[in-house]
Amino acid sequence: MNKKFLLIILLLNCFYVFSQSYKISYAFSLVSDPDSIKNQQQKNYYKTIFIPEHQNNLGVLWITPEGTMFEQEGTLKNVYGTAPFITSRFTSKKDQRIYLKKNKNLVKQGSYYYRNFIDYNWLITTEQKSIDGFTCYKAVGSLKSVNGNPYYMEAWFSPEIPIPYGPEDYAGLPGLIFEAYRLNGLGVHWKLKSIEKNKTKVFNLPDPDDVIHYESFDKIFFDEMEKLKRL
């Protein structure tokens, strides 16, 4: 079988996968020991609420030919008890962006802030492991923070499912992300639990004219917080 024919088969497979709808569920757990958390309110939350309840919740990634929606399935609340633990977010296949709903109280511009897939600066390694029968590769990414220092993340993806999406705000790799977590000890560790084909959910992607890039959002947010501290 020649290389040209193999390439055609690969492209047809990618086209087929992208034309399907999926419901992909992820389990999640705390990355670090809650006793290592310095903020007392957060420490109490993770020990008394998150740990007893998180196993009854999932992160669900809805995939359509146009993009994705990621949301929580379950009743776990955030540390303040005001909203679901997982904030819904969207991904646009056309724009290669992840959109996250933002708080307009401090930053007025746009209803969402976004990250481009290329903002993650993914470095794909040769390290691999098998997850549920799929060959997955390790990738390390980095995102700039408001103070200029990057924060790092690790993800395991499989090219066998050529979809550039994953849980929460992880995306931009040449295959579905099976596992992902921050390397600074914060946040949660995501692990793929199930893949269901031909599952659909109707949702609208954010208006691209009503968004702001995450670096601009971080700077404005940081500046506004500094102003509040001086009051």
N, C-alpha and C positions, 0 to 999 in steps of 0.2 A: 504494500500500500504506500503510494508516494506522499510526500509532504504536502503537496497542494491539495490532495484529496482529504488528508487529515485536517488541514486548516478549514476547508469547507464544512466538514463535519462539526468542528469546534464552533464555527460561527453559527451554524444552524442550531446547535445545542444552546448557545447563548441567547439566540433570538427566541427559541422556544421557552427557555426559563424566564426571560424578561416579559414574555407575553402572558405569563400565568399570574394568578393571584394566590397568595399564601397567608396563613396565620402561623407565625413562629413565636413560640413561647420560651421565655427565659426565667430560670430560677435565680435568686440573688441572695447573697449573704454578706455580712460585714467583713471588710478586708482586715481590719485591725482589731485588737483586743479592746473592748470598750473601756477598760480600766486605764488605757493609755491616753484616752481623750481628756484634754485639760478642761474644756468648758463643762461645768458641772451640770447645766441643764441638758446638754447633749448627751453627756455620760449617762444621766438618769434615764433619758428617753431610750437610748439604745439598750440599756440593761433591763428596763421594766416594760417597755412596749415593743420595740423593734424585734429583739431576740425571741420573745414568746410568740409574736404574730407573723413574722415575715414569711414563714414557710407556707402560710395559707394564701400568699399573694404571688402574682407573676407579673413580669413585664411582657407585654404582647406587642409584637411587630407585625403590623398589617402591611402587606406588600401588594401594590397594583402596578400595572405597566407605567403609570405616571410617577410613582414615588411611594413613600411610606408614611405611616402614622405609628408612633410608639406610645403606648399608654399602659396604665396599671389595670390589672384584673385582680380585684380584692379591695378590702376596706381599710388597709393600713394608712394612717395619717402621718403627716410630716411632724417634725419636732414641735411645732407650734399648735398642732391639732386643727389647723385651719384649711388644709387641702390634702389631697392624696400624696403619699410619699413620693411617687413618681410623677414628675411633671410631663405632660404630653408634649411631643415634639414631632416635627414633620421633616421629610426629606424629599427634595425634588430631583428626579432623575435628569430632567432637562437642564437645570441650573447647576447640578452637582453641589448642592448646598443642604445643610441641616438648619432648620428653623426652630428656634426656641422662644416660647412666650416670655415676655419680660414684664417687669414691674414698671408701670408708667408714672408712678409717683415721683421718682427721682430722675428718670430719663424719659423725656417727653417724646423724643424722636422715634417713630416707628412702633408698631405693635409687637414685632418680633426682632430678635437679633439672630444673625446667621453666621455659620462657619462654612467656608468652602472646603471641599474634600482635600484640596492641596494644602490647606492650613495645618493639617495634621503631621506633615513631614514624615510620613511612614517610611521606615527602613525595614525591608523584608529580609529576614535571615534564612539560613539553610536549615535551622533547627526545626524538627518536625515531630509530631506525635499523632497517634490514632485516637480519635474521639468518636465513639459510636460508629466505628467502622469507616469513618472518613479520614483521609490523610490531611492533617492541618499543619500550617506553617506559622511560626512565631513572627510577629511584627512589633516593632517598638516605634511609638509616635511621640510627638511633642507639640505642645501648643504654647504660644506666648501668653504671659500673664500681664496684669496691669503694671507690675513693677519691672517688667522687662525680662524676668527670669522665666524660662520655660518650665512647664510641668510635664511629666512623662507618663506614658501609658503603655500597656502591653496587651496585645490581642492575638488570638489564634484563629485563623481563617482557613477555609477549604476552597481551593480553586475548582473542586468537583461540583460545587454549586456556585456558578459564576454570577453572584449577585453582590454588589458592593455595599451591603447594608449590615447593620448589627444592632445590638441593644442600645438603649439610651441615646447618647450622642456619638457613638462610635460608627464610623463609615469610611468609605474611600479605599478599601482594599479590594483586590481582584478575586473576591470570593466571600461567601457568607461567613460572618464572624460567629464562632462557636463559644469563645470565652473572651472576656475583656475586664480590665481593672486598671485603676490608677496605680502608679508606682510610688506615690508619696504616702501610702498607708491610709488615705482617706477614701470615702465613698464605699461602693459595694463591688463585689466580684460577681459578674454575670456568667451564667452557664446555660447553654442551650438545653432545653428540655424536650421540645417536640416541634415537628414540622408538619403542617397540615396543608395540603394542596386544595385549590379551588374553594378557599374560604375567603369571603369578601366582606368589606366594611366600607360604607360610603363616607367619604370625608373630602373636604376642600383644602387644597394647599394654600398657604398664606399668599397674599398679594405681594409680588416682588417689589412693588413701589412703596410698601409700608413696612420696610425693614431697615436695619442698621447693622453694619459689620461688627462682630463681637469685640474687636480691638477698640473701635470707637466707643462702643457701649461701655466697656470696662473702664476706659479713661474718664468718661463723663460720670459714671457711677462713683468711681474713686474720688474724683474732684468734689462731687456733691456730698459724699460722706465726710470728707475732710472739712467742708464748710460747716456741716452739722456739729462736728466735734468742737469747732471754735465758738459755737453759740453759747 
